[in-house]
Amino acid sequence: MPMTVAADGPIPNRFIPGAAHRNAAPALIAQLDYDDLWRGQGTLHTEGALRLDMQGSFVGPNGNRWYNLQVQVNGITGHSTIAQANVCETIQTADKANQRGAAGKAISALNQSLDSGNKYKVSGTNP
């Protein structure tokens, strides 16, 4: 099955982004690369008042591991997430061209999440 990006319900604990956050977020999201998708928990990139975090991973009902990426606003107590994407381990690949495609799908998922207020999932397999 090819890689897909699909909405997966509302972002829990969502912070409603203002214009400044919405304008800054795409540049932050664009910094994501393939290796970031599989890193341990922590901040991956920062841009102004925003950060892109790897929140960690979890095992889904199908037994696959998922990696939880979130764009969050710095300095906010409580709800601070403005975009979220969960990436399934099944899209991992050693092929450089397909790695760029996988990173592109995660970037697309985060941008769609920012625009819609829904979390997104990236799943399927690489060729």
C-alpha positions as CSV (number, residue, x, y, z in Angstrom):
1,M,0.0,0.0,0.0
2,P,1.5,3.4,-0.9
3,M,2.1,6.1,1.7
4,T,-1.0,8.0,2.6
5,V,-1.8,11.1,4.7
6,A,-5.2,11.1,6.4
7,A,-7.1,13.2,9.0
8,D,-7.4,11.4,12.3
9,G,-9.8,13.5,14.4
10,P,-9.3,16.8,16.3
11,I,-6.0,17.7,17.9
12,P,-6.3,17.1,21.7
13,N,-5.2,20.1,23.8
14,R,-5.1,22.4,20.7
15,F,-4.0,26.0,21.0
16,I,-5.8,28.2,18.5
17,P,-2.9,29.8,16.6
18,G,-2.9,33.5,15.8
19,A,-1.7,35.0,12.5
20,A,2.0,35.2,13.7
21,H,2.0,31.5,14.7
22,R,0.3,30.5,11.5
23,N,2.7,32.5,9.4
24,A,5.8,31.1,11.2
25,A,4.8,27.5,11.4
26,P,5.4,26.5,7.7
27,A,9.1,27.5,7.9
28,L,9.5,25.5,11.1
29,I,7.7,22.5,9.6
30,A,9.9,22.7,6.4
31,Q,13.0,22.0,8.6
32,L,11.8,18.4,9.2
33,D,13.9,15.7,7.6
34,Y,13.6,11.9,7.3
35,D,15.9,11.2,10.3
36,D,13.8,13.4,12.5
37,L,10.8,11.1,12.0
38,W,12.5,8.4,14.1
39,R,14.3,10.4,16.8
40,G,13.7,10.0,20.5
41,Q,11.5,12.3,22.5
42,G,12.6,16.0,22.5
43,T,12.7,19.2,20.5
44,L,13.7,18.7,16.9
45,H,13.7,22.3,15.6
46,T,12.7,25.8,16.8
47,E,11.6,28.9,14.9
48,G,10.8,32.1,16.8
49,A,8.1,31.3,19.4
50,L,7.4,27.8,18.0
51,R,9.1,24.4,18.3
52,L,8.7,21.1,16.5
53,D,8.8,18.3,19.1
54,M,9.0,14.5,18.9
55,Q,6.6,13.6,21.7
56,G,7.7,10.0,21.6
57,S,6.2,6.8,20.1
58,F,3.4,4.4,20.9
59,V,2.2,1.1,19.6
60,G,-1.1,1.3,17.8
61,P,-3.9,-1.4,17.7
62,N,-2.4,-3.0,14.6
63,G,0.9,-3.6,16.5
64,N,2.9,-1.0,14.6
65,R,4.9,1.8,16.3
66,W,3.8,5.4,15.6
67,Y,5.9,8.5,16.1
68,N,4.1,11.6,17.4
69,L,5.2,14.9,16.0
70,Q,3.8,18.2,17.3
71,V,4.3,21.9,16.6
72,Q,3.9,23.7,19.9
73,V,3.9,27.4,21.0
74,N,6.7,28.2,23.5
75,G,5.8,29.8,26.8
76,I,2.2,28.6,26.9
77,T,1.0,26.8,30.0
78,G,-1.4,24.0,29.2
79,H,-2.7,23.6,25.7
80,S,0.1,24.6,23.3
81,T,-0.2,22.2,20.2
82,I,-1.1,23.9,16.9
83,A,-0.3,20.9,14.6
84,Q,0.1,17.2,15.1
85,A,1.1,14.2,12.9
86,N,1.5,10.6,13.8
87,V,3.9,8.7,11.5
88,C,3.8,4.9,11.2
89,E,7.1,2.9,11.2
90,T,5.9,1.0,8.1
91,I,7.1,4.0,5.9
92,Q,10.7,3.5,6.9
93,T,13.1,2.9,4.0
94,A,16.8,2.8,3.2
95,D,16.2,4.4,-0.3
96,K,17.2,8.1,-0.3
97,A,14.5,9.2,-2.8
98,N,11.8,7.4,-0.8
99,Q,13.1,9.0,2.4
100,R,12.6,12.4,0.8
101,G,9.0,11.3,-0.1
102,A,8.4,10.1,3.5
103,A,9.6,13.4,5.0
104,G,7.4,15.2,2.4
105,K,4.3,13.3,3.6
106,A,5.0,14.2,7.2
107,I,5.5,17.8,6.3
108,S,2.3,17.8,4.4
109,A,0.5,16.1,7.3
110,L,1.7,18.8,9.7
111,N,0.8,21.6,7.4
112,Q,-2.7,20.2,6.9
113,S,-3.1,19.8,10.6
114,L,-2.1,23.4,11.1
115,D,-4.8,24.5,8.6
116,S,-7.6,22.2,9.8
117,G,-7.1,21.7,13.5
118,N,-7.1,18.0,13.0
119,K,-4.3,15.6,13.8
120,Y,-3.1,13.6,10.7
121,K,-1.5,10.2,10.3
122,V,1.1,9.1,7.7
123,S,0.9,5.4,7.0
124,G,1.4,2.7,4.3
125,T,4.7,1.5,2.9
126,N,7.5,2.7,0.7
127,P,8.0,0.9,-2.7
